[in-house]
Amino acid sequence: MKIETITYKRVKNLGNYQTETMEVTAVLDQYDEPDQVSEQLRVLVKNQLFPPTPVSVPTETDNF
């Protein structure tokens, strides 16, 4: 079996019966590893739908 394309789709529940959907497709060449490509697609979609929360770095003007 030869895999030529991989598609990954994920749905994010926004609440109040709303969702956001993202789907990406990769076209493989003969040197691509399907497992690696599918993991890259999963990470890409996850980071788009659930972006990492930026970490705030305290400055001298911050009062704690």
PyRosetta script that sets phi, psi and omega in degrees:
from pyrosetta import init, pose_from_sequence

init()
pose = pose_from_sequence("MKIETITYKRVKNLGNYQTETMEVTAVLDQYDEPDQVSEQLRVLVKNQLFPPTPVSVPTETDNF")
pose.set_psi(1, 131.6)
pose.set_omega(1, 178.9)
pose.set_phi(2, -110.2)
pose.set_psi(2, 123.6)
pose.set_omega(2, 177.5)
pose.set_phi(3, -92.5)
pose.set_psi(3, 124.7)
pose.set_omega(3, -178.7)
pose.set_phi(4, -105.6)
pose.set_psi(4, -32.9)
pose.set_omega(4, 177.9)
pose.set_phi(5, -137.6)
pose.set_psi(5, 152.3)
pose.set_omega(5, 174.1)
pose.set_phi(6, -129.8)
pose.set_psi(6, 132.2)
pose.set_omega(6, 177.6)
pose.set_phi(7, -121.9)
pose.set_psi(7, 136.1)
pose.set_omega(7, 176.5)
pose.set_phi(8, -127.5)
pose.set_psi(8, 132.9)
pose.set_omega(8, -178.3)
pose.set_phi(9, -132.7)
pose.set_psi(9, 139.5)
pose.set_omega(9, 178.4)
pose.set_phi(10, -140.9)
pose.set_psi(10, 143.8)
pose.set_omega(10, 179.8)
pose.set_phi(11, -114.1)
pose.set_psi(11, 131.3)
pose.set_omega(11, 178.5)
pose.set_phi(12, -109.2)
pose.set_psi(12, 127.9)
pose.set_omega(12, 177.1)
pose.set_phi(13, -80.8)
pose.set_psi(13, 118.6)
pose.set_omega(13, -179.5)
pose.set_phi(14, -92.8)
pose.set_psi(14, -7.4)
pose.set_omega(14, -176.4)
pose.set_phi(15, 93.4)
pose.set_psi(15, 166.1)
pose.set_omega(15, 179.9)
pose.set_phi(16, 52.4)
pose.set_psi(16, 38.5)
pose.set_omega(16, 177.5)
pose.set_phi(17, 63.2)
pose.set_psi(17, 23.6)
pose.set_omega(17, 177.8)
pose.set_phi(18, -109.2)
pose.set_psi(18, 146.9)
pose.set_omega(18, 176.4)
pose.set_phi(19, -136.6)
pose.set_psi(19, 160.7)
pose.set_omega(19, 173.1)
pose.set_phi(20, -126.1)
pose.set_psi(20, 133.3)
pose.set_omega(20, -177.6)
pose.set_phi(21, -119.9)
pose.set_psi(21, 138.4)
pose.set_omega(21, 174.5)
pose.set_phi(22, -133.3)
pose.set_psi(22, 135.0)
pose.set_omega(22, 179.8)
pose.set_phi(23, -134.1)
pose.set_psi(23, 134.2)
pose.set_omega(23, 176.9)
pose.set_phi(24, -129.4)
pose.set_psi(24, 149.7)
pose.set_omega(24, 179.9)
pose.set_phi(25, -131.6)
pose.set_psi(25, 136.2)
pose.set_omega(25, 176.0)
pose.set_phi(26, -116.6)
pose.set_psi(26, 138.0)
pose.set_omega(26, 173.9)
pose.set_phi(27, -98.9)
pose.set_psi(27, 121.9)
pose.set_omega(27, -175.3)
pose.set_phi(28, -87.6)
pose.set_psi(28, 145.7)
pose.set_omega(28, 169.0)
pose.set_phi(29, -104.2)
pose.set_psi(29, -179.0)
pose.set_omega(29, -172.6)
pose.set_phi(30, -66.1)
pose.set_psi(30, -18.9)
pose.set_omega(30, -176.9)
pose.set_phi(31, -97.4)
pose.set_psi(31, -9.3)
pose.set_omega(31, -178.9)
pose.set_phi(32, -73.0)
pose.set_psi(32, 142.8)
pose.set_omega(32, 173.3)
pose.set_phi(33, -96.3)
pose.set_psi(33, 115.8)
pose.set_omega(33, -176.8)
pose.set_phi(34, -53.9)
pose.set_psi(34, -38.9)
pose.set_omega(34, 179.5)
pose.set_phi(35, -63.3)
pose.set_psi(35, -42.1)
pose.set_omega(35, 179.4)
pose.set_phi(36, -67.6)
pose.set_psi(36, -42.4)
pose.set_omega(36, -179.5)
pose.set_phi(37, -65.0)
pose.set_psi(37, -42.4)
pose.set_omega(37, -179.5)
pose.set_phi(38, -65.5)
pose.set_psi(38, -36.8)
pose.set_omega(38, 176.5)
pose.set_phi(39, -65.9)
pose.set_psi(39, -39.8)
pose.set_omega(39, 177.4)
pose.set_phi(40, -62.4)
pose.set_psi(40, -39.4)
pose.set_omega(40, 177.8)
pose.set_phi(41, -65.4)
pose.set_psi(41, -43.1)
pose.set_omega(41, 178.4)
pose.set_phi(42, -60.1)
pose.set_psi(42, -44.6)
pose.set_omega(42, -179.8)
pose.set_phi(43, -64.8)
pose.set_psi(43, -42.9)
pose.set_omega(43, 179.3)
pose.set_phi(44, -58.9)
pose.set_psi(44, -49.9)
pose.set_omega(44, -178.5)
pose.set_phi(45, -64.4)
pose.set_psi(45, -44.5)
pose.set_omega(45, 179.9)
pose.set_phi(46, -59.0)
pose.set_psi(46, -44.7)
pose.set_omega(46, -179.2)
pose.set_phi(47, -67.6)
pose.set_psi(47, -26.9)
pose.set_omega(47, 177.4)
pose.set_phi(48, -78.4)
pose.set_psi(48, -42.8)
pose.set_omega(48, -178.5)
pose.set_phi(49, -81.7)
pose.set_psi(49, -30.8)
pose.set_omega(49, -178.0)
pose.set_phi(50, -130.7)
pose.set_psi(50, 71.0)
pose.set_omega(50, -176.1)
pose.set_phi(51, -62.6)
pose.set_psi(51, 144.7)
pose.set_omega(51, 178.2)
pose.set_phi(52, -60.9)
pose.set_psi(52, 142.3)
pose.set_omega(52, 178.4)
pose.set_phi(53, -75.1)
pose.set_psi(53, 125.5)
pose.set_omega(53, 179.2)
pose.set_phi(54, -66.2)
pose.set_psi(54, 142.3)
pose.set_omega(54, 179.1)
pose.set_phi(55, -91.5)
pose.set_psi(55, 128.0)
pose.set_omega(55, 179.3)
pose.set_phi(56, -84.1)
pose.set_psi(56, 128.7)
pose.set_omega(56, 178.0)
pose.set_phi(57, -99.2)
pose.set_psi(57, 121.8)
pose.set_omega(57, -179.5)
pose.set_phi(58, -62.0)
pose.set_psi(58, 144.6)
pose.set_omega(58, 176.0)
pose.set_phi(59, -115.0)
pose.set_psi(59, 175.5)
pose.set_omega(59, -179.2)
pose.set_phi(60, -63.1)
pose.set_psi(60, -26.0)
pose.set_omega(60, -177.3)
pose.set_phi(61, -84.2)
pose.set_psi(61, -10.1)
pose.set_omega(61, 177.8)
pose.set_phi(62, -73.9)
pose.set_psi(62, 134.9)
pose.set_omega(62, 177.1)
pose.set_phi(63, -104.2)
pose.set_psi(63, 127.8)
pose.set_omega(63, -179.8)
pose.set_phi(64, -113.3)
pose.dump_pdb("model.pdb")
